Amino acid sequence: MRDGRGGSSDVFLVSRRGELFAMKRVSKARLKPKQRQMVAEEMAILKQIQHPFVRSRFEYTRDDHGR
């Protein structure tokens, strides 16, 4: 179920092993170089946050199109 949409990303509510969390899908094909850098910085910041309501584990994958 999609819960949000931005200019270059979508946010979904997903369930994994009975746990609910948000998944952000970013379309790198639509990003300019500066925006790609901002996404990388966002991931680095979120990995450092330690809070009970912020999931500390991040995973990422690329699809068959390198996005």
C-alpha positions as a Python dict, from the first residue, in 0.01 Angstrom:
ca = {
    (1, 'M'): (0, 0, 0),
    (2, 'R'): (152, 334, -105),
    (3, 'D'): (135, 590, 174),
    (4, 'G'): (319, 879, 16),
    (5, 'R'): (470, 1008, -305),
    (6, 'G'): (732, 1269, -382),
    (7, 'G'): (896, 1397, -696),
    (8, 'S'): (1137, 1105, -723),
    (9, 'S'): (1025, 857, -457),
    (10, 'D'): (734, 659, -318),
    (11, 'V'): (681, 544, 42),
    (12, 'F'): (504, 217, 116),
    (13, 'L'): (377, 56, 434),
    (14, 'V'): (514, -299, 429),
    (15, 'S'): (507, -599, 657),
    (16, 'R'): (806, -823, 703),
    (17, 'R'): (799, -1113, 947),
    (18, 'G'): (495, -959, 1117),
    (19, 'E'): (659, -618, 1166),
    (20, 'L'): (527, -305, 995),
    (21, 'F'): (761, -40, 864),
    (22, 'A'): (795, 219, 591),
    (23, 'M'): (985, 146, 272),
    (24, 'K'): (1105, 431, 54),
    (25, 'R'): (1159, 357, -315),
    (26, 'V'): (1372, 613, -496),
    (27, 'S'): (1383, 630, -874),
    (28, 'K'): (1746, 715, -943),
    (29, 'A'): (1666, 749, -1313),
    (30, 'R'): (1481, 1072, -1235),
    (31, 'L'): (1750, 1216, -1008),
    (32, 'K'): (2005, 1479, -1098),
    (33, 'P'): (2361, 1432, -962),
    (34, 'K'): (2299, 1673, -672),
    (35, 'Q'): (1981, 1489, -577),
    (36, 'R'): (2168, 1156, -579),
    (37, 'Q'): (2418, 1306, -337),
    (38, 'M'): (2135, 1426, -113),
    (39, 'V'): (1984, 1074, -107),
    (40, 'A'): (2322, 930, -6),
    (41, 'E'): (2353, 1191, 271),
    (42, 'E'): (1999, 1114, 392),
    (43, 'M'): (2083, 744, 417),
    (44, 'A'): (2404, 818, 608),
    (45, 'I'): (2218, 1037, 858),
    (46, 'L'): (1934, 788, 908),
    (47, 'K'): (2181, 505, 969),
    (48, 'Q'): (2325, 703, 1261),
    (49, 'I'): (1993, 783, 1431),
    (50, 'Q'): (1913, 571, 1735),
    (51, 'H'): (1548, 612, 1831),
    (52, 'P'): (1278, 357, 1916),
    (53, 'F'): (1057, 482, 1632),
    (54, 'V'): (1330, 489, 1366),
    (55, 'R'): (1436, 155, 1226),
    (56, 'S'): (1812, 131, 1245),
    (57, 'R'): (1854, -134, 976),
    (58, 'F'): (1859, -24, 617),
    (59, 'E'): (1864, -234, 308),
    (60, 'Y'): (1883, -131, -51),
    (61, 'T'): (1869, -304, -384),
    (62, 'R'): (1884, -211, -748),
    (63, 'D'): (1640, -330, -1006),
    (64, 'D'): (1732, -476, -1345),
    (65, 'H'): (1762, -125, -1486),
    (66, 'G'): (2030, -13, -1238),
    (67, 'R'): (1792, 210, -1049),
}
